[in-house]
Amino acid sequence: MLKYTRQSDPELYELVLEDLKRQENTIEMIASESTVPLEVMELSGSVLTNKTLEGLPHKRFQAGSGVVDKIEELGWQRAKELFGAEHVNLQSYSGSTANYSVFAAVLEPGDKILSMRLDQGGHLTHGSPANWVSKIYHHDFYGVDPETEQIDYDALEAKAKEVMPKLIIAGASAYPRLIDYERMAKIAEEVGAYFMVDMAHIAGLVAAKVIPSPIPYADFVTSSTTKTFCSARAGMVFCKE
Ligand SMILES: Cc1ncc(COP(=O)(O)O)c(C=O)c1O
């Protein structure tokens, strides 16, 4: 493993080895981590690391992009087939930046977002004061019913009608229940909001079709490619064509 690094930077090599041993001897119960297939390791360290790219396939700012154009288009084709989506963008560096790109595409500074409370399962990028996004948009939150510990859709609907957000976000970091996307899409439609689902944690289960997909219901679906999807560190944004 790492035969060149072992020679040129033994200190760094030892540290990587130390983490390999840790990974081999512990089970990390962190929902956002997974152990990727060897192909992902191989491709992450491939010659493609040498390529700088800006723009979309066939509209790049850099020369020599013909092969990577084909690879990106292959990714589009596979992601669209796998998730049954009309359109996909695979350029986000992570699930967080996938979320930021949707915000940047449809919101203006000061616009209102309604999302799940962080302490009831939501994610930092959905409006937590710990995240810079909270300084740009106005955030309101929905939560779970204290009795059932499931999303309180009636309260969510009432909140949406009260604040009239421009974007409603479903999806969470810590909500081990199915989400009623149909109901949430209806609420969004009623108040004239875009509906986005952040499926970062469940993308692998959606891809494997073991739980319902948000794709038919949402204007935008974002995801990490890590977590249950078990791929390299990046993000995806799906939307209607
Ligand atoms: C719901 C949700 N969205 C987005 C992210 C951010 O993903 P990434 O680490 O790929 O930026 C996370 C991270 O755990 C998450 O739980």
Ligand as a Chemical Component Dictionary entry (heavy atoms), coordinates in Angstrom:
data_LIG
# 
_chem_comp.id                   LIG 
_chem_comp.type                 NON-POLYMER 
_chem_comp.pdbx_formal_charge   0 
_chem_comp.three_letter_code    LIG 
# 
loop_
_chem_comp_atom.comp_id 
_chem_comp_atom.atom_id 
_chem_comp_atom.alt_atom_id 
_chem_comp_atom.type_symbol 
_chem_comp_atom.charge 
_chem_comp_atom.model_Cartn_x 
_chem_comp_atom.model_Cartn_y 
_chem_comp_atom.model_Cartn_z 
_chem_comp_atom.pdbx_ordinal 
LIG C1 C1 C 0 -28.675 15.437 5.606 1  
LIG C2 C2 C 0 -27.267 15.785 5.251 2  
LIG N1 N1 N 0 -27.042 16.586 4.206 3  
LIG C3 C3 C 0 -25.797 16.940 3.837 4  
LIG C4 C4 C 0 -24.702 16.483 4.536 5  
LIG C5 C5 C 0 -23.350 16.944 4.140 6  
LIG O1 O1 O 0 -22.728 16.002 3.375 7  
LIG P1 P1 P 0 -21.189 16.137 2.997 8  
LIG O2 O2 O 0 -20.422 15.642 4.163 9  
LIG O3 O3 O 0 -21.073 15.236 1.776 10 
LIG O4 O4 O 0 -20.929 17.575 2.677 11 
LIG C6 C6 C 0 -24.874 15.630 5.629 12 
LIG C7 C7 C 0 -23.716 15.121 6.369 13 
LIG O5 O5 O 0 -23.746 14.256 7.184 14 
LIG C8 C8 C 0 -26.189 15.287 6.006 15 
LIG O6 O6 O 0 -26.424 14.522 7.071 16 
# 
loop_
_chem_comp_bond.comp_id 
_chem_comp_bond.atom_id_1 
_chem_comp_bond.atom_id_2 
_chem_comp_bond.value_order 
_chem_comp_bond.pdbx_ordinal 
LIG C1 C2 SING 1  
LIG C2 N1 SING 2  
LIG C2 C8 DOUB 3  
LIG N1 C3 DOUB 4  
LIG C3 C4 SING 5  
LIG C4 C5 SING 6  
LIG C4 C6 DOUB 7  
LIG C5 O1 SING 8  
LIG O1 P1 SING 9  
LIG P1 O2 DOUB 10 
LIG P1 O3 SING 11 
LIG P1 O4 SING 12 
LIG C6 C7 SING 13 
LIG C6 C8 SING 14 
LIG C7 O5 DOUB 15 
LIG C8 O6 SING 16 
# 
